[in-house]
Every structure is written in C-alpha cells, then in structure tokens.
Amino acid sequence: MIIEVQEQDYSAEKTTDFSIYGTIMHNLNDYYYFVQVVKYQGFTKASETLGITKSKLSRRISELETRLNVRLIQRNTRKFTVTEVGQQFYEYCLKILEDVNSAENFIQSTLSDEPTGLIRISCPVALVEMPVGQMIVDFMQKYANVRIDLLATNRRVDLIEEGIDLAIRVRNTRLDDSDLIMRELDAWEHVLVGHPRLFDHAAIPTTLEQLEALPSIGFHSPKAMWTFQKCDEPNIFHDIEFQPRLKTDNFTAMKAAVLKGIGIASLPRVFVHEELKQGALIELLPEWHLPKGVIYIAYTSRQGMLPAVREVLEHLLSSFKALKIDS
C-alpha cells in the first residue's frame, strides 16, 4: 500500500522546539545552582563547590527570581534565609534533578550489564576491621569495574555534605535523621568472651561474681564496668566493676589479647563470630546479656541511586543476613 504524504514546512516548528529545549536546559542549570545555594546555606560555599564566582552565582539566582517573579531567598550581608515559597520550590527542584539523574542512570544501566564507577562508604572503625572490610573485598572481586572509597571513622558523617553514598552506623536507638532512609543490618551485641586456655587451671565462671577473679581487658575509662541484663528477666540489671590488665580503645588489640589468653573482654559478636563458631573463643555466661544496639545502613534516597551503589547495598544486606543465619 502506498500512502501519499503532503510536504510540510517544519522549520518554524523546529525553531520553536529548539527554543523550548534551550529554555529547559537553562532552567535546569539554574535549578541546580539554586539547590546548591540552599544546601550550603549561602553563596560563598556553594560557589566554591560549583567552581564558579560568587557574583555569577548570585546573578543566576537573581535572574531565576526575576523570571519566576518571586523572591526565593532573603539575603543581606549578615543573614541568609530561604523564603517559604523558596523552600517549596527547593523541594520541587530536588525532585526534578533526581528524575534527570534517574534517567541518566537508566541509560547507564542499560548500556552496561555490570556495575561501574566510584562508591563512597563510611563505616565505624571496628566494623571495617570485621566484617565489613571483608564484605567489601568480596564485592570488589565480583565487580572489576567498581572503585570503592571506604572511610573508616567513628564520627557522624554528613552524607550530602561529604558526598557519601552509604553510611553504616551503630546506635542504641533508632537513627533520628528524618531525611535519610535507614535499613537494619544486624544487632550490635557485645558478648563476654575468653580463650579456652584461660580456663586450663580455673573453672569457667557460672556466676557474675566469679568474673571479678579473672584477668580482664577493657577500655580507657575512669571506671571499668560491665552492665549485664538477665535474658529471661529484661528488667534486672547487674553491674560488675573490674580492673583491666590491659586497657585499649581498639577492638583489634582487644581481640588479639583475648586470643592469646591475656584476659576476658566484652567484644562485638560480629567481630568474634568466626572464633565463637569454631570454638576458638568461649562465650561466658550466655544467660546474661550486655547492652545491645542496632547496626544500620543509611542513604539519602533509592531514587537515582547508581546501579553500583544499589548492588553493594544489596550485597551488604545479604552478607549480614548470612551472618545471622550462620550464628
């Protein structure tokens, strides 16, 4: 079948389309600039981060306000304030930029079957040493095109400010970051452990009071004390004060000393998981619990998350789940 199509002049339509596209791109740039200014609460730090002059950035925001015919930011030499409509517009801009980022990530994921790129992860020092460090190594063996910057730190990082993709944190209560998504990885549970050699000439303790007679390892603190909670009676607590033979704030040094029979110590269960499983260490008084917390992994949003970040997130979740099953 032959269909006859009349020739038409599309030049005017094309010109209009290109003009619209140009306006859209210009708007996106200004939206991005506006988001950075609000995020960094001022023009100085935002301009440094963006790599443009403060005057140019200020001019672009002023042009945006003129185009929208609304005041987004109240500013003078002493004060910086986002207006109410500016704050609402900021939320819309975040969503727009996130959608653009998601679209680009979709293209990247369809062009590549395998995760690529740089992932930045922060994690408490003790968990990097065991087991997170090993989990990350296992992941990188599987994905050769992924690079990982693993920041071992006990301070609270700002994910947006420091460009962190995933942050592993330990808390006794639920995290209070309302703007973050939190996924539980595992319980942060301490166990009192000792090496079997330590009990070659002494009985394994059956009461809390018997712990005081054993050599011990503890943190640097004015008073060394373990607080125990009865497993079947959660409202019963008992404090045991002890005099450490070795004082250190490093879990690796503590574990090394325990494995040499220097003394008993309270260590994170995930840190001695393998040794307990193999019988290299003994859990003392398992009917009593030391204080518990929760290990979380936090991130800003799953929307727009790079495929590589999503993969390592799922890898960490499944790896911690395997630890629970294996316990």
Summary of the structure (lengths in Angstrom):
residues: 327
radius of gyration: 28.2
end to end distance: 71.1
largest distance: 102.1
contacts: 898
relative contact order: 0.13
helix: 46%
strand: 22%
